[in-house]
Amino acid sequence: MLRLITSSLQRRAASHVHKQLCTTRRAEENRHTVEALYLLSVDIQKIRKLKSWILCHTPAYVNEAAELLTEMGASGPAVARVLGLHPEAVLCKPEHMRAQRDLWMSVCPNHRELVAIIEKFPASFFTCASHHANQHDNIAYFRQLNLNKRIIAKLMAGAPQSFSRPVEDNKRMVGTLQAAYLELGGKDANVKVWLQKLLSQNPFVLLKDPEMLRQNFQFLTEKGFTAAELLGLLSKLRGFITELNPDSMRRTLAFSQSTLGCSDDRLRRFVLDCPALLYYSEAVLAQRFRGLLGAGFTVSQIAEAPAVLELTAEIVNHRVQRLKAHGYDMRTGSLEALAGTKKDFEASCSNLQLRRERPMFNPVAPLRTDN
């Protein structure tokens, strides 16, 4: 009985302390900020749970941020989503918000597209005021490279760190990429298009160490890849070449060669057909091999179509069932029918369906005509 009474008193005491803490916290909140966010239908409870310090900050510019977004065409619900997703926006000074709007409009065709970017990447727009000069310099530099404005806007949205750092850092990495492309046999007339495609596929490539890129090319050259093959890999890897390092590539290539039981020349061909062999970890590759072997395929079948290693076991099983339903014999057919994007696979299934529905035409059979 005494234990129950003691436990009850402890719970009451804990509840009282919690209420006191909540009351103290609410008292520290900026009442004007909370009321302004409430009127905009922003999820204040979510902010209290994740970023409560923002509600206590003074000054805050809730109405100014909402007014700026509204002037650019953002709807009420859109304003609420932006401020709920990135409440730090209310701490930006109005003059900095306007400066950011003018800066972004130098690469965005209209306010509607800028609002769409802000809805997806609010933290990229509402940045620290100290980054503004670097952002301006980096935009000017990429304009000098004749990069498309949409590409620049995409870079600013997806990798804002690339624009908040000194322009010299980006010049160094872009110079390294351009030099690598030209040294591997790329044409000077194509370097602009190639660079645009690379940066749009992986905007974080600018944040990588240029020296690591050189080390990766040196390693692959020592493995016997020609300049033309490296140029193809540089395009196929979509900037992931900067995510690699010689040690990880050495381990994954050794694992793949051991599993497939192939020569060095054959392994290079596999990598050219399936560049993922360079950046998948040993654990991922082991899982992919187990999934294919467990589905009844042989190592020789995998070797004939290594691109299937890019598919997860779930995707492989789903596609196998689809192909079987269309009468495709997986035991004798090529695994290339499994590989490719979803669009490629759907096209293969459509072709198989047409073959089943359309009878074979025999050109030597006599034609039947009415008498």
Secondary structure by P-SEA (a helix, b strand, c coil): caaaaaaaaaaaaaaaaaaaaaaaaaaacaaaaaaaaaaaccaaaaaaaccccccccccccaaaaaaaaaaacccaaaaaaaaaaccccccccaaaaaaaaaaaaaccccaaaaaaaaaaccccccccccaaaaaaaaaaaaaaacccaaaaaaaaaaccccccccaaaaaaaaaaaaaaaaaacccccaaaaaaaaaaaaccccccccaaaaaaaaaaaaaacccaaaaaaaaaaaccccccccaaaaaaaaaaaaaaacccaaaaaaaaaaccccccccaaaaaaaaaaaaaacccaaaaaaccccccccaaaaaaaaaaaaaacccccccccccccccaaaaaaaaaaaaaaaacccccccccccccc
